[in-house]
C-alpha cells in the first residue's frame, strides 16, 4: 500500500453519520476500507497517518470558480475592506506606495461593494480621480460585472461623450452625457488592460491551485479561457498543460470552456479538444456561457424591474439570445454540456429555452446541461429545471451577502422562491456547490456553513433566511462531493470513498458531524489528498 489513513471517521458519501475506520490507498485509488487490520497491509514504503478521530471525507470540489482571476486577485489592490470611497483611496495609495506598479500599467483594484458605502452610492468620477492622481485606475466590483475607471484610464482608452454603449454593456453617464467612470458588463472590455504574459498566467494558476489545496479542495471547475487580457484560449490551455506536465497542479482542474461564438467553439473542436480530454490533473469540461450580470450590480436580467431601483430596468442580457441558442446547440450536437450563467429569472427563462431547443433538435444526445448560480427563480422555473433534467451549479456562500439585499432587489414575494437549494435537492434536481472565487473565498467550509445555516457570518438572521431552504449537513457535503462528480459524469470514479474510486480525500480540522452548524466557519483543512498523494498538510496536524 502507498498510504493508510487510520483512526478516522470515514464518511463514504452515503450514510448520514460516519464511523471509525481505516482506508488503504494503492496506485492513486482507494484499495480497501476496514478496521485496524488494514495496518497489516503496510510495507516499508507505506505512509501511515493517524487521523485521531477526525472525519475523512471524499475530496471536496468547487464546481464553479475562476482560477486565473483568483490568482490575479492575489496580486492587485484588495478593496473588499473598504466601507467608503475614502477608504478605497487610502488602500490604493498604500498599494501604489508598497507595490510600486509600473507607471505604464493601470493601477488595478478589486473587491469593492457600494452596498457597504454610505447611502450605497458608488464613487463619483471626482473621487476616482483623487485616488491615484495621474495614474490610470481600474477598479472591479466584487461581482466582476461592474468596473470603475478614472479620467486618465478613460483618456487612454479613447472613451468620451461620443463613445456608444457596446452590445450587452452600458457606460454610465452624468446628466450631460459625459462618461462618469462606471462601466457595466461588456462595456468593461473598452477599458485598457494590463499587459499579461504567459509567465504571469502560469504563476496565477499555480498560486490559486495551491491555495485551493490548502483549503481542502481536491478539484475545481474553472472558467479561464477568455478571462486573461491579451492571451487567447490556446495560450490558457497551454499554460495549464505546462503545469500538468510539470506536476505543478496539486488539485484536479476541470475547465469550463467560455466561448462567445460558434466559430470559436468549432475552432476548439478542430484542435482536437473535447469534453473529457485530459492531461495530468487538467481536463476539459463543459461549454460555459454568460447570459446576464449580477444581482448586486443590478445587471442580472429579471422579468420585472428592480424593486429597489425601477430606473435600473430589467438588467442586461450579455448576448443576443439567438447566439446563446446557437452555442448550446453546437455544443449539444458534439455531446458537450453547456453550463449557463443565469442569475435573474429573465435570463433563466432564456437559458432553459436554449437547452430545451437543443434537446428537441438532437434528442439522441444527452449531455448534462446546467445553470450556474440559478439564484432568482420562480416556482414554475424550478419545476421546468427538474423536467428538463438540468443540473444546478449553485453558490450557497453567496447568501452571506445576498440575503441582506435579495428581497430588496426583487421584492419579498419573488424572494421567497429564490436561492431555493433545499427545494432543488428534495425534488431530485442534480445539485452541486461552488464559490465563484474570487467573488467569494474558495473555502469549502464557508459553503457548508451558508448552505446549512442560511445565515451570514455573524449568524444573522437568527434561524436563517428562509430557513425552510436550509440543507442538511449530508446534503451540503453531497453538493461538494457526489454532486460535483455527477456534474462531469465522473460519479463512478470520484466523489465517494469506496474501493476503486480515486483516492481524493479532505480531512477537516474538527469533527464537523459533532459541532454546532454555526461553528462550521471555524473549520479548516487538516489534510488534503489527491490521487493518493498528500498535497496539503496543516502545520498543526501530526
C-alpha positions as CSV (number, residue, x, y, z in Angstrom):
1,X,0.0,0.0,0.0
2,X,1.1,3.6,-0.7
3,X,-0.9,5.3,2.1
4,X,-3.0,4.2,5.0
5,X,-5.3,6.6,6.9
6,X,-6.5,5.1,10.2
7,X,-8.5,6.0,13.2
8,X,-10.7,8.2,11.0
9,X,-14.4,8.9,11.0
10,X,-15.0,7.8,7.4
11,X,-17.9,9.4,5.6
12,X,-18.2,7.4,2.4
13,X,-20.7,9.8,0.8
14,X,-23.8,7.6,1.5
15,X,-24.5,7.5,5.2
16,X,-25.7,10.3,7.4
17,X,-23.1,9.7,10.1
18,X,-19.6,8.3,9.7
19,X,-18.0,5.6,11.7
20,X,-14.4,4.9,12.8
21,X,-12.5,3.0,10.1
22,X,-9.3,2.9,8.2
23,X,-8.6,3.4,4.4
24,X,-5.8,1.9,2.4
25,X,-4.6,3.5,-0.9
26,X,-2.8,1.9,-3.8
27,X,-1.9,3.5,-7.2
28,X,-4.0,6.6,-6.6
29,X,-7.2,4.7,-5.7
30,X,-9.0,3.6,-2.6
31,X,-8.0,-0.1,-2.3
32,X,-9.8,-1.0,0.9
33,X,-11.9,0.2,3.8
34,X,-11.8,-1.6,7.1
35,X,-10.5,-1.5,10.6
36,X,-7.2,-1.6,12.3
37,X,-6.4,-4.8,10.4
38,X,-5.6,-2.7,7.3
39,X,-2.4,-1.6,9.1
40,X,-1.1,-5.2,8.4
41,X,-1.0,-4.2,4.7
42,X,1.7,-1.7,5.3
43,X,5.2,-2.1,3.9
44,X,8.3,-0.1,4.4
45,X,7.2,2.3,1.7
46,X,3.7,2.9,3.1
47,X,2.9,6.2,4.7
48,X,0.7,5.8,7.7
49,X,-1.3,8.7,9.1
50,X,-3.3,8.6,12.3
51,X,-6.3,11.0,11.9
52,X,-7.1,10.8,15.7
53,X,-10.8,10.5,15.1
54,X,-11.2,13.4,12.6
55,X,-13.6,12.9,9.7
56,X,-12.3,11.6,6.4
57,X,-14.4,13.0,3.6
58,X,-14.5,12.3,-0.1
59,X,-12.4,15.0,-1.8
60,X,-14.4,18.3,-1.8
61,X,-14.8,20.1,-5.1
62,X,-15.8,23.6,-6.2
63,X,-17.9,23.4,-9.3
64,X,-17.6,26.9,-10.5
65,X,-14.8,29.4,-10.0
66,X,-12.1,31.4,-11.9
67,X,-8.7,30.1,-11.1
68,X,-6.7,32.6,-13.2
69,X,-8.7,35.5,-11.8
70,X,-8.3,34.2,-8.3
71,X,-4.5,34.1,-8.7
72,X,-4.6,37.6,-10.3
73,X,-6.7,39.0,-7.5
74,X,-4.0,38.0,-5.0
75,X,-1.7,40.5,-6.7
76,X,-3.9,43.6,-7.1
77,X,-5.2,46.0,-4.5
78,X,-7.8,44.4,-2.3
79,X,-10.6,46.8,-1.9
80,X,-13.0,44.4,-0.1
81,X,-12.4,46.0,3.4
82,X,-13.4,49.5,2.2
83,X,-16.6,51.0,3.7
84,X,-16.4,54.3,1.8
85,X,-14.7,55.8,-1.3
86,X,-12.3,57.5,1.0
87,X,-11.1,54.1,2.4
88,X,-10.8,52.9,-1.2
89,X,-8.5,55.8,-1.9
90,X,-6.4,55.0,1.2
91,X,-6.0,51.4,0.2
92,X,-5.0,52.3,-3.3
93,X,-2.4,54.9,-2.2
94,X,-0.8,52.3,0.1
95,X,-0.9,49.7,-2.7
96,X,0.9,52.1,-5.1
97,X,3.4,53.0,-2.4
98,X,4.2,49.5,-1.3
99,X,3.9,47.5,-4.6
100,X,5.2,50.3,-6.9
101,X,3.3,49.1,-10.0
102,X,4.8,50.2,-13.3
103,X,3.7,53.7,-14.3
104,X,2.9,52.3,-17.8
105,X,0.4,49.9,-16.3
106,X,-3.1,50.6,-14.9
107,X,-3.4,50.5,-11.2
108,X,-5.8,47.7,-10.5
109,X,-8.1,47.1,-7.6
110,X,-10.8,44.6,-6.9
111,X,-13.5,43.7,-4.4
112,X,-15.3,47.0,-3.6
113,X,-19.0,46.9,-2.9
114,X,-21.1,50.0,-2.8
115,X,-23.6,48.4,-0.6
116,X,-21.0,48.8,2.2
117,X,-20.7,52.6,1.5
118,X,-22.8,55.4,2.9
119,X,-26.1,55.6,1.1
120,X,-25.0,52.7,-1.1
121,X,-23.5,55.2,-3.5
122,X,-20.8,54.4,-6.0
123,X,-17.7,56.7,-6.1
124,X,-18.0,59.8,-8.3
125,X,-15.6,60.5,-11.1
126,X,-14.0,63.3,-8.9
127,X,-13.4,60.8,-6.1
128,X,-11.9,58.3,-8.5
129,X,-9.5,60.9,-9.9
130,X,-8.4,61.8,-6.4
131,X,-7.5,58.1,-5.6
132,X,-4.4,57.9,-7.8
133,X,-3.6,61.3,-9.4
134,X,-2.1,61.0,-12.8
135,X,-2.3,57.2,-12.9
136,X,-4.9,55.2,-14.9
137,X,-7.1,53.4,-12.4
138,X,-9.4,50.4,-13.0
139,X,-11.4,49.0,-10.0
140,X,-13.6,46.0,-10.4
141,X,-16.6,45.4,-8.2
142,X,-16.7,42.2,-6.1
143,X,-19.2,40.6,-8.6
144,X,-16.9,41.4,-11.6
145,X,-19.8,42.8,-13.5
146,X,-19.0,46.5,-13.0
147,X,-15.7,48.3,-13.2
148,X,-14.8,51.9,-12.3
149,X,-12.3,53.9,-14.3
150,X,-10.8,57.3,-13.6
151,X,-10.4,60.1,-16.2
152,X,-6.9,59.0,-17.0
153,X,-7.9,55.4,-17.8
154,X,-10.8,56.6,-20.0
155,X,-8.5,59.0,-21.8
156,X,-6.1,56.2,-22.6
157,X,-8.9,54.1,-23.9
158,X,-10.3,57.0,-26.0
159,X,-13.6,56.9,-24.2
160,X,-15.7,60.1,-24.4
161,X,-19.1,61.5,-24.7
162,X,-19.5,60.2,-28.3
163,X,-18.5,56.6,-27.4
164,X,-21.5,54.4,-27.9
165,X,-22.6,51.7,-25.5
166,X,-21.4,48.3,-26.7
167,X,-23.9,45.4,-27.2
168,X,-24.5,43.8,-23.8
169,X,-22.9,46.6,-21.9
170,X,-23.5,50.1,-20.6
171,X,-21.3,53.2,-20.0
172,X,-22.5,55.2,-17.0
173,X,-23.1,58.9,-17.8
174,X,-23.7,62.1,-16.0
175,X,-26.6,64.5,-16.6
176,X,-24.7,66.0,-19.6
177,X,-24.0,62.7,-21.2
178,X,-20.3,62.5,-20.2
179,X,-19.0,59.1,-19.0
180,X,-19.0,59.1,-15.2
181,X,-16.5,56.2,-14.8
182,X,-19.0,53.4,-14.3
183,X,-18.8,50.5,-16.8
184,X,-21.3,47.7,-16.7
185,X,-20.9,44.2,-18.3
186,X,-19.4,44.3,-21.9
187,X,-18.6,48.0,-21.5
188,X,-15.7,46.9,-19.3
189,X,-14.0,45.5,-22.3
190,X,-13.5,49.1,-23.6
191,X,-11.1,49.9,-20.7
192,X,-7.3,49.5,-21.0
193,X,-5.9,46.2,-19.8
194,X,-2.6,45.4,-18.2
195,X,-0.1,43.5,-20.3
196,X,-0.2,39.9,-19.3
197,X,2.4,37.3,-20.2
198,X,2.2,33.5,-20.2
199,X,4.5,33.6,-17.2
200,X,2.1,35.8,-15.3
201,X,-0.8,33.4,-16.1
202,X,1.2,30.4,-15.1
203,X,2.1,32.0,-11.8
204,X,-1.6,32.9,-11.1
205,X,-2.9,29.5,-11.9
206,X,-0.3,27.7,-9.8
207,X,-0.7,30.1,-6.9
208,X,-4.5,29.7,-6.9
209,X,-4.3,25.9,-7.3
210,X,-2.0,25.7,-4.3
211,X,-4.4,27.9,-2.3
212,X,-7.3,25.6,-3.3
213,X,-5.4,22.6,-2.0
214,X,-4.6,24.3,1.3
215,X,-8.4,24.9,1.8
216,X,-9.2,21.3,1.4
217,X,-10.3,21.3,-2.2
218,X,-9.3,18.3,-4.4
219,X,-11.0,19.5,-7.6
220,X,-12.0,22.9,-9.1
221,X,-14.1,23.6,-12.1
222,X,-12.7,26.8,-13.5
223,X,-13.7,29.3,-16.2
224,X,-10.5,30.8,-17.6
225,X,-10.3,30.6,-21.4
226,X,-11.5,34.2,-22.3
227,X,-10.6,35.8,-18.9
228,X,-7.0,36.7,-19.4
229,X,-6.3,40.1,-21.1
230,X,-4.2,39.7,-24.2
231,X,-4.0,35.9,-24.1
232,X,-6.2,33.6,-26.2
233,X,-7.8,30.4,-25.2
234,X,-5.0,28.3,-26.7
235,X,-2.4,30.1,-24.6
236,X,-4.5,29.4,-21.5
237,X,-4.7,25.7,-22.2
238,X,-1.0,25.7,-23.0
239,X,-0.3,27.2,-19.6
240,X,-2.4,24.5,-17.9
241,X,-0.7,21.8,-19.9
242,X,2.7,23.0,-18.8
243,X,1.7,22.9,-15.2
244,X,0.2,19.5,-15.6
245,X,3.3,18.1,-17.3
246,X,5.5,19.5,-14.6
247,X,3.2,18.0,-11.9
248,X,2.5,21.5,-10.5
249,X,-1.2,21.3,-10.3
250,X,-1.9,19.9,-6.8
251,X,-5.7,19.7,-7.5
252,X,-7.7,18.5,-10.4
253,X,-8.8,21.3,-12.7
254,X,-11.9,20.9,-15.0
255,X,-12.0,23.7,-17.5
256,X,-15.4,25.3,-18.1
257,X,-14.8,26.5,-21.6
258,X,-16.1,30.0,-22.1
259,X,-16.6,30.8,-25.8
260,X,-18.8,33.6,-27.2
261,X,-19.3,32.4,-30.8
262,X,-20.0,29.1,-32.6
263,X,-16.9,29.8,-34.7
264,X,-14.6,29.9,-31.6
265,X,-16.2,26.7,-30.3
266,X,-15.7,25.0,-33.7
267,X,-12.0,26.0,-33.7
268,X,-11.7,24.5,-30.3
269,X,-13.1,21.2,-31.6
270,X,-10.9,21.4,-34.7
271,X,-7.8,21.5,-32.4
272,X,-8.7,18.1,-31.1
273,X,-10.2,19.1,-27.8
274,X,-13.4,17.6,-26.4
275,X,-15.2,17.0,-23.1
276,X,-13.1,14.6,-21.0
277,X,-9.9,15.4,-22.8
278,X,-7.2,15.1,-20.1
279,X,-3.6,15.7,-19.4
280,X,-2.5,15.0,-15.8
281,X,-4.7,16.9,-13.4
282,X,-6.1,19.1,-16.2
283,X,-9.2,18.2,-18.2
284,X,-11.8,19.7,-20.5
285,X,-15.3,20.1,-19.2
286,X,-18.4,21.8,-20.5
287,X,-19.0,24.9,-22.5
288,X,-19.6,28.0,-20.4
289,X,-21.9,30.8,-21.4
290,X,-22.6,34.0,-19.5
291,X,-26.1,35.2,-20.2
292,X,-26.6,38.1,-17.7
293,X,-24.9,40.1,-15.0
294,X,-25.2,40.1,-11.2
295,X,-27.8,40.9,-8.6
296,X,-25.6,43.2,-6.6
297,X,-24.8,45.3,-9.7
298,X,-28.5,45.2,-10.8
299,X,-27.4,43.8,-14.2
300,X,-28.9,40.3,-13.6
301,X,-31.8,40.0,-16.1
302,X,-35.2,40.0,-14.4
303,X,-38.7,39.7,-15.8
304,X,-39.9,42.8,-13.8
305,X,-38.0,46.0,-12.9
306,X,-35.7,46.0,-9.9
307,X,-37.9,46.6,-6.8
308,X,-35.4,48.9,-5.1
309,X,-34.4,50.8,-8.3
310,X,-37.0,50.7,-11.1
311,X,-34.9,53.1,-13.1
312,X,-32.4,50.3,-13.5
313,X,-34.9,48.5,-15.6
314,X,-34.7,44.7,-16.1
315,X,-30.9,44.3,-16.1
316,X,-28.7,43.3,-19.0
317,X,-28.6,40.4,-21.5
318,X,-24.9,39.9,-22.2
319,X,-25.5,38.2,-25.6
320,X,-28.4,38.1,-28.2
321,X,-30.5,35.1,-27.4
322,X,-30.1,33.6,-30.9
323,X,-26.4,33.4,-30.2
324,X,-27.0,31.6,-26.9
325,X,-29.3,29.2,-28.8
326,X,-26.7,28.5,-31.4
327,X,-23.9,27.9,-28.9
328,X,-25.9,25.5,-26.8
329,X,-27.0,23.6,-30.0
330,X,-23.4,23.4,-31.3
331,X,-22.2,22.0,-28.0
332,X,-25.1,19.6,-27.6
333,X,-24.5,18.1,-31.1
334,X,-21.0,17.3,-30.1
335,X,-22.0,15.8,-26.8
336,X,-20.7,18.7,-24.8
337,X,-22.8,20.1,-21.9
338,X,-23.4,23.8,-21.7
339,X,-23.4,25.4,-18.3
340,X,-25.1,28.8,-18.5
341,X,-24.6,31.7,-16.0
342,X,-28.1,32.8,-15.3
343,X,-28.8,34.8,-12.1
344,X,-32.0,36.7,-13.0
345,X,-35.3,34.9,-13.7
346,X,-35.4,36.5,-17.1
347,X,-32.0,35.1,-18.1
348,X,-33.1,31.7,-16.7
349,X,-36.2,31.6,-18.9
350,X,-34.0,32.1,-22.0
351,X,-31.3,29.6,-20.8
352,X,-33.9,26.9,-20.3
353,X,-35.4,27.7,-23.7
354,X,-32.0,27.2,-25.3
355,X,-31.4,23.9,-23.6
356,X,-34.9,22.6,-24.4
357,X,-34.4,23.7,-28.0
358,X,-31.1,21.8,-28.3
359,X,-32.7,18.7,-26.7
360,X,-35.5,18.7,-29.2
361,X,-33.3,19.3,-32.2
362,X,-30.8,16.5,-31.3
363,X,-32.6,14.0,-29.0
364,X,-30.1,11.3,-29.5
365,X,-27.5,13.3,-27.4
366,X,-27.9,13.8,-23.6
367,X,-25.1,16.0,-22.3
368,X,-25.6,17.2,-18.7
369,X,-26.5,20.8,-19.3
370,X,-26.7,23.1,-16.3
371,X,-27.4,26.5,-14.8
372,X,-24.6,28.3,-13.0
373,X,-25.8,30.4,-10.0
374,X,-29.6,30.0,-10.6
375,X,-30.5,32.5,-7.9
376,X,-33.7,34.3,-8.8
377,X,-36.2,31.6,-9.6
378,X,-39.9,31.3,-9.8
379,X,-41.7,28.0,-8.7
380,X,-42.6,27.3,-12.4
381,X,-38.9,27.5,-13.3
382,X,-37.9,25.1,-10.6
383,X,-40.4,22.6,-12.0
384,X,-39.1,23.2,-15.5
385,X,-35.5,22.6,-14.4
386,X,-36.4,19.2,-13.0
387,X,-38.5,18.2,-16.0
388,X,-35.7,19.1,-18.4
389,X,-33.1,17.2,-16.4
390,X,-31.0,20.3,-16.0
391,X,-28.4,20.4,-13.2
392,X,-27.7,23.4,-10.9
393,X,-24.2,24.6,-10.1
394,X,-25.0,26.8,-7.1
395,X,-23.1,29.0,-4.7
396,X,-24.6,28.7,-1.2
397,X,-21.8,31.0,0.1
398,X,-23.4,33.9,-1.9
399,X,-26.1,34.0,0.7
400,X,-23.6,35.6,3.2
401,X,-24.1,38.9,1.3
402,X,-27.1,38.3,-0.8
403,X,-29.6,37.5,2.0
404,X,-29.4,41.2,3.0
405,X,-30.3,42.6,-0.4
406,X,-32.2,39.9,-2.4
407,X,-35.7,40.8,-1.2
408,X,-34.9,44.4,-1.7
409,X,-33.8,43.8,-5.3
410,X,-36.6,41.5,-6.4
411,X,-39.4,42.0,-3.9
412,X,-40.4,39.8,-1.0
413,X,-42.9,37.8,-3.0
414,X,-40.4,36.6,-5.6
415,X,-37.7,36.4,-2.9
416,X,-39.5,33.5,-1.2
417,X,-38.7,31.2,-4.1
418,X,-35.1,32.3,-4.7
419,X,-31.9,30.6,-3.7
420,X,-34.1,27.5,-3.3
421,X,-31.4,25.0,-2.6
422,X,-33.5,22.6,-0.4
423,X,-36.4,22.6,-2.9
424,X,-33.9,21.7,-5.6
425,X,-32.3,18.9,-3.7
426,X,-35.5,17.4,-2.4
427,X,-37.1,17.4,-5.8
428,X,-34.2,15.5,-7.3
429,X,-32.5,18.3,-9.3
430,X,-28.8,17.4,-9.7
431,X,-27.1,19.9,-7.4
432,X,-23.5,20.9,-6.8
433,X,-21.8,23.7,-5.0
434,X,-19.1,26.2,-5.9
435,X,-17.8,29.6,-4.7
436,X,-17.3,31.6,-7.9
437,X,-13.9,32.6,-6.5
438,X,-12.6,35.3,-6.4
439,X,-16.1,36.6,-5.9
440,X,-16.2,34.6,-2.7
441,X,-13.5,32.6,-0.9
442,X,-12.8,29.1,-2.2
443,X,-13.1,27.8,1.4
444,X,-15.5,24.9,1.1
445,X,-16.4,25.1,4.7
446,X,-17.9,28.6,4.1
447,X,-20.2,26.9,1.5
448,X,-21.2,24.3,4.1
449,X,-21.9,26.9,6.7
450,X,-24.1,29.0,4.4
451,X,-25.9,26.0,3.0
452,X,-26.7,24.6,6.4
453,X,-27.5,27.8,8.3
454,X,-28.8,30.2,5.6
455,X,-27.1,32.9,7.8
456,X,-24.4,35.5,7.3
457,X,-21.0,35.1,9.0
458,X,-22.4,36.9,12.1
459,X,-25.2,34.4,12.4
460,X,-27.9,36.8,11.1
461,X,-30.8,36.4,10.8
462,X,-31.3,34.0,13.8
463,X,-32.6,30.7,12.4
464,X,-31.6,31.6,8.9
465,X,-33.1,33.5,5.9
466,X,-36.0,31.4,4.6
467,X,-35.0,28.6,6.9
468,X,-37.1,26.1,5.1
469,X,-34.4,26.1,2.4
470,X,-31.6,25.1,4.8
471,X,-29.7,22.0,3.7
472,X,-28.8,19.2,6.0
473,X,-25.1,18.7,6.5
474,X,-25.1,15.4,4.4
475,X,-26.9,17.3,1.6
476,X,-24.4,20.1,1.7
477,X,-21.5,17.7,1.7
478,X,-23.0,15.8,-1.2
479,X,-23.1,19.0,-3.2
480,X,-19.3,19.2,-2.9
481,X,-18.6,15.5,-3.4
482,X,-21.1,13.2,-5.1
483,X,-22.9,16.1,-6.7
484,X,-19.7,17.6,-8.0
485,X,-18.6,14.2,-9.5
486,X,-22.0,13.8,-11.2
487,X,-21.6,17.3,-12.7
488,X,-18.9,16.0,-15.1
489,X,-20.1,12.4,-15.4
490,X,-17.5,11.0,-13.1
491,X,-19.8,9.6,-10.4
492,X,-18.5,6.1,-10.9
493,X,-14.8,7.1,-10.2
494,X,-14.9,10.2,-8.0
495,X,-16.9,11.8,-5.2
496,X,-17.1,8.8,-2.8
497,X,-14.8,6.8,-0.6
498,X,-15.1,3.3,-2.0
499,X,-12.8,0.6,-3.4
500,X,-11.8,1.5,-6.9
501,X,-12.6,5.2,-6.6
502,X,-9.9,7.8,-6.9
503,X,-8.2,8.4,-3.6
504,X,-9.2,12.1,-3.3
505,X,-9.9,13.0,0.4
506,X,-10.5,16.0,2.6
507,X,-9.8,15.9,6.3
508,X,-11.4,18.8,8.3
509,X,-9.6,20.2,11.3
510,X,-12.6,19.5,13.5
511,X,-15.4,16.9,13.6
512,X,-18.0,18.6,11.5
513,X,-20.6,16.0,12.4
514,X,-20.3,16.8,16.1
515,X,-20.1,20.6,16.3
516,X,-23.0,23.1,16.0
517,X,-23.6,24.2,12.4
518,X,-22.7,27.8,13.5
519,X,-19.1,26.6,14.1
520,X,-18.5,25.3,10.6
521,X,-17.0,28.7,9.7
522,X,-14.1,27.9,12.2
523,X,-13.2,24.7,10.4
524,X,-10.2,24.5,8.1
525,X,-8.4,21.7,6.2
526,X,-6.1,19.5,8.2
527,X,-5.2,17.3,5.3
528,X,-5.8,17.2,1.5
529,X,-5.2,14.1,-0.6
530,X,-5.4,14.0,-4.4
531,X,-4.8,10.7,-6.2
532,X,-3.4,9.1,-3.0
533,X,-0.8,11.9,-2.6
534,X,-0.9,14.3,0.3
535,X,-0.9,17.8,-1.3
536,X,-1.6,19.8,1.8
537,X,-1.0,19.1,5.5
538,X,-1.8,21.7,8.1
539,X,1.4,22.6,10.1
540,X,-0.6,21.8,13.2
541,X,-1.5,18.3,12.1
542,X,0.6,15.3,13.0
